C-alpha cells in the first residue's frame, strides 16, 4: 500500500522569506502523480502544485516549486516570498490509477504559520 | 457555483442516531471520493465511485457506513447508529478520468463537520 509521510507537523516562516516543506512517500508503482494541497482554516482544500512521476523537471507555479527526487521518493515544496495568505495546512498527496479506478493518498499535513 | 458542494456543512447528532450527508460533484466528473478528516490530520480515504459503481472501500468503512451514487451524479454517505468516534469532517472530492488514466486533480468540497454527542 502506498504511504505518504510528512515529518514536520508545524513550520513557521517570516513574511517574504522562503520555506520548504518535506514529504516522502512509498510506492512500488512507476506511474503516479504527486500533489501538494493547501487547506486554509475552515476552507476547502485546493491544489497548489502537481508533479508527474515520469517528468524529471521539477514543477513550478509562480512562488511555489517542488524538488522531486524519484529515487529517494522525496517530494518537497518550496514557497518563496511567503505571504500571510500562505498560512494553512499543507498536505502532500500521492495519486495513482488502477484497472478499476484511482486513489489519492494524503500525508498527515504540515501546519504553516506566516509571521508578519 | 460549479464546484463540489456538500450538504449539510455542520451536523450535530446524538449517539445512536443515523445521519446522511450529500455530495454534488462537478457535473462532468465521473470519479467521486469520500474522505474522513479528524482535527489536525490528513484526509483518510473511505470510498470511491467510478460513475455509479462503488469500486473501492476502505477498511475504515465499517458496516455502519454506506455510500451510494445513483445514476452517477450526486452521492450520499450514511452513518447508522453513530458513535462519538465518528465525529470528524467528511470530505467529498471529484475528478475526471478515463479507465486506467490518473486524474490530474481532485476537487474538494468544503466538507460536512459531524459532531456526535
Interface residues (C-beta under 8 A of the other chain):
Chain A: X4 X6 X31 X32 X33 X35 X37 X43 X44 X45 X46 X47 X50 X91 X95 X96 X97 X98 X99 X100 X101 X102 X103 X104 X105 X106 X107 X108 X109 X111
Chain B: X3 X4 X31 X33 X35 X40 X41 X42 X43 X44 X45 X48 X50 X55 X56 X91 X93 X95 X97 X99 X100 X101 X102 X103 X104 X105 X106 X108 X109 X110 X111
